Amino acid sequence: MTALSTDPSPEKIDQAVDILLELRDYLRTEPPADDVLPLLTPLLDEDLGIPMLLSDVLRASARAIATDAEPYSSDVSSVVATLREAAAEMMQWYSLHWEVRRLARAIADTPGATS
């Protein structure tokens, strides 16, 4: 396997999770929708948002495991199938970006109503 110059590490993944935990905690303070929208927009972007990226990560993980583990046991086969199913489910969440756009329109149409 060829290493990328910026190979991910468990530490980098932990940092990403920490950022999402910070976001979760902030959103639990119930900030105004005007403050929430700029946070949701990149998070749910139709191309690079969390649902799309996570779907890609799960699908690529399934492919890597299936390729590396051949021939593999029924347990490995089950995990690969589950990862692929989860990837398909996550892909369906891409439509959340439309909801963010709808929220942006609603906020723009009713200034001051969300603050």
N, C-alpha and C positions, 0 to 999 in steps of 0.2 A: 504494500500500500504506500502511495506517495503522500508525504505529509504536506499540508498546506502551510504557507508562511504564517498564517494566523489560525493555527489549529485551536479549536475550542478546548477548554479545559473545564473540569468540574468547578473550579473557582470562578471562571467567567460565567458559567451557567448560574452559579449561586448569586453572583452580582445581578444578573438579569432578574432572577426570582426576587431578590431583595428590592429591586426597583418596583416590581409589580406589587409586592407587599406594602411598600410605601404608598403607592397609588391607591391600593385598597383601603388602607388606613385613612388616607386623606379623604377619599370619597365617603367614608363612613361618618365624617364630620358634617356631611350634607352641605357642601358648598353650593353656591348659586349655579344654575345651569350654564350661565355665561362662562363660568370657570371650568366646568366639566367638559364642555364641547371641545376645546382645544386639546384636551387630554384623550378624549375618545377618538378623535379624528385619525391620528396616526396608529392608534391601537387597533382600530377596526378598518384600516385602509383596505380597499378591495384587492390590492396586489401584494402589499407588504405587511398587512396587519397580522395580528396574532393568529386568527383562525387559518389564514393561508399558510403562514410560516410553520405553524404547528402541524398542519396537515402534511406539508412537504417533509418536515422532519420525521414524522411518524412513517410516512411512506418510504423515505430513504433509509430509515432504520430497519424497516422490514426487509428491504432489498439487501442491505448490508448483512444482516443476520442470515437471511436465506442463502446468500452467496457464500458466506464464510463457513456456514455450518453444514453444508451438504456433504454426505447424506446426514440428515438430521432426524431426531426422534420426534415422536408425536407431540411431545411437550413443546419442542421448538416450533414445530409446524403450527401448533395452536397459538403460540405467542405471535408468530408472523401473521397469521390470519387475523388475530385480534388487533394488531397494529394497523393492518390494512383497513379493517372495518372502522377503526377509530379515525383514521386519516380521512376516510370517505365522509364520516359524520362531521368532522371538523370543517371539511370543505363546504358543507352545506351552511355553515355559520357565516360564510363570506357575505351573505345578504345583510348582515348587521350594518355594513357600511351604508346601505340605503337608509336605514333608520337614523344614523348619525346625520345624513344629509337632510332628512325630514326634520330632525330636531333643529338643525341650523336654520332652515326656512321658518320654522315656528318661532324661534327666538328672534329672527330678523323681522317677522311680521308683527310681533308683540313686544316692542322694546320696553324694558322696565318691568315686564310681567314676571320675569324669572329671577330677578335679583332680590 
